[in-house]
Amino acid sequence: MPTSSQTAFLFIDVQKSLISDPSFPYSTPTSLSLWKSIIDSALTSPAKPHIYFVQHNEDDDPTMKYGSEGWQLAIPPPDGVPVLHKTEGDTFVSNPGLAEELRGKEVKRLVLAGMQSENCVGSTAEGGLAAGFEVVLIGNGGHRTWDSGGKKAGEIEAKVEKELEEKGVKVVKWQGGEGFVW
């Protein structure tokens, strides 16, 4: 298991327009509470993982356009936590120096949570693997999406987890931080 300085937590695209969308199939307060518990666990862990918030910008979508109300993060980053901006699904594509920055901090493992399972979360997981990192995805509500293509959000999330596991991502169920090793 990597040591404390070898883990980075990327909290991906939990933005106001995404979780306030009427088609978001989960309780927004419940989802926010779960995500806050993950963030709090990272912040208070003796392991002191490197924490990054990720924020998607999309000029063609007025609700995700840089600076718009919907673009704002639904959970503000704690003081000192950097925000990575991106225009692509894969955080590493939009931030080409990120992998090198993480290696400079001796990071070996990424822990991911956030929105949207089959897009930005999945793409960033694959980008992390391609960059040579061990990737852990927090399941059990740690990543979310919407109903789409005749499938329920939970089905899509489970499919994403299965596909990412087949590629080498470790999926870990979140149980309030109990037993989770940062």
C-alpha positions in Angstrom: 0.0 0.0 0.0 1.4 3.4 -0.9 2.6 5.7 1.9 0.8 8.9 2.8 2.6 11.2 0.4 1.9 8.7 -2.5 -1.8 9.2 -2.7 -3.8 12.0 -4.5 -7.5 12.4 -4.3 -9.3 13.9 -7.3 -12.8 15.2 -6.7 -14.3 15.5 -10.2 -16.9 17.9 -11.5 -19.4 18.1 -8.7 -20.8 21.4 -10.0 -24.1 23.1 -9.3 -25.7 22.6 -12.7 -25.0 18.9 -12.7 -26.5 18.1 -9.3 -29.4 20.6 -9.6 -30.5 19.2 -12.9 -34.1 17.9 -12.4 -33.1 14.6 -14.1 -30.4 13.9 -11.4 -31.9 10.7 -10.0 -30.5 10.9 -6.5 -31.2 13.0 -3.5 -28.9 16.0 -3.9 -28.5 16.6 -0.1 -27.7 12.9 0.4 -25.1 12.9 -2.4 -23.5 16.1 -1.1 -23.4 14.6 2.4 -21.6 11.5 1.1 -19.2 13.5 -0.9 -18.5 15.8 2.0 -17.7 12.7 4.2 -15.2 11.6 1.6 -13.6 15.0 1.4 -13.5 15.3 5.3 -11.9 11.8 5.5 -9.2 12.9 3.1 -8.7 16.2 4.9 -8.4 14.6 8.4 -6.5 11.5 7.4 -3.1 11.2 9.1 -1.9 10.0 5.6 -2.4 13.6 4.3 -3.3 12.7 0.6 -2.8 15.4 -2.0 -6.3 16.8 -2.7 -7.4 18.4 -6.0 -10.9 19.5 -7.0 -11.6 19.3 -10.7 -14.0 21.7 -12.5 -15.3 21.2 -16.1 -15.6 24.2 -18.4 -17.8 24.0 -21.5 -18.3 27.1 -23.7 -21.1 25.5 -25.7 -23.2 24.8 -22.7 -24.4 28.0 -20.9 -24.8 26.0 -17.6 -21.2 24.9 -17.7 -19.6 28.0 -19.1 -16.7 29.3 -17.1 -17.9 31.7 -14.5 -21.6 30.8 -14.8 -23.7 29.9 -11.7 -24.1 26.3 -12.8 -20.4 26.0 -13.4 -19.6 26.8 -9.7 -18.5 23.9 -7.6 -21.4 22.6 -5.4 -18.9 22.0 -2.6 -16.3 24.8 -2.3 -12.7 23.5 -2.1 -11.2 23.9 1.3 -8.5 26.5 1.8 -5.3 25.5 0.0 -6.9 22.9 -2.2 -6.1 23.6 -5.8 -8.8 23.5 -8.5 -7.9 21.9 -11.9 -9.9 23.3 -14.7 -10.6 21.1 -17.7 -12.4 21.2 -21.1 -12.0 17.5 -21.8 -13.4 14.5 -20.0 -10.0 13.2 -19.0 -8.4 15.6 -16.4 -5.0 14.6 -17.6 -5.7 15.6 -21.2 -6.8 19.1 -20.1 -3.9 19.4 -17.6 -0.9 17.9 -19.5 1.5 18.7 -16.7 -0.6 17.0 -14.0 1.0 13.5 -14.2 4.5 15.0 -13.9 3.3 17.2 -11.0 2.0 14.2 -9.2 5.1 12.2 -9.9 7.1 15.1 -8.5 5.1 14.7 -5.3 5.9 10.9 -5.3 2.2 10.1 -6.0 1.7 6.5 -7.0 -2.0 6.1 -6.4 -5.1 8.2 -7.4 -8.4 8.0 -5.6 -11.4 9.3 -7.6 -14.9 10.4 -6.8 -17.4 12.8 -8.4 -19.5 13.2 -11.5 -20.2 11.8 -14.2 -19.4 8.1 -14.0 -19.3 7.2 -17.7 -17.7 10.5 -18.8 -15.3 12.5 -16.8 -14.8 10.0 -13.9 -14.2 7.1 -16.3 -12.0 9.1 -18.6 -9.9 10.4 -15.8 -9.5 6.9 -14.4 -8.3 5.7 -17.8 -6.0 8.7 -18.1 -4.5 7.9 -14.7 -3.9 4.3 -15.6 -2.3 5.4 -18.9 0.0 7.8 -17.0 1.1 4.8 -14.8 -0.8 5.4 -11.6 -2.7 2.9 -9.5 -6.3 4.1 -9.7 -8.9 3.6 -7.0 -12.6 4.5 -7.7 -14.8 5.1 -4.7 -18.0 3.2 -5.4 -21.2 3.0 -3.5 -22.2 6.5 -4.3 -18.8 8.0 -4.6 -19.4 8.6 -8.3 -22.8 9.4 -9.9 -24.6 9.9 -13.2 -28.1 10.1 -14.6 -30.5 7.7 -16.3 -29.6 7.5 -19.9 -30.3 5.4 -23.0 -33.1 3.5 -21.3 -30.8 2.5 -18.4 -31.1 3.6 -14.8 -28.2 5.6 -13.3 -27.3 2.7 -10.9 -27.0 0.3 -13.9 -24.7 2.7 -15.7 -22.6 3.2 -12.6 -22.2 -0.5 -12.0 -21.3 -1.0 -15.7 -18.6 1.7 -15.5 -17.2 0.1 -12.3 -17.1 -3.4 -14.0 -15.4 -2.0 -17.2 -12.9 0.0 -15.2 -12.1 -3.0 -13.0 -11.4 -5.0 -16.1 -8.9 -2.3 -17.1 -7.1 -2.4 -13.7 -9.0 0.2 -11.6 -9.7 -0.9 -8.0 -13.3 -0.1 -7.0 -13.8 0.3 -3.2 -17.1 0.7 -1.5 -17.4 3.8 0.7 -18.5 3.0 4.2 -18.2 6.4 5.9 -14.4 6.2 5.7 -14.3 3.2 8.0 -11.4 1.0 6.9 -10.5 3.2 4.0 -6.7 3.7 3.6 -5.7 7.0 2.0 
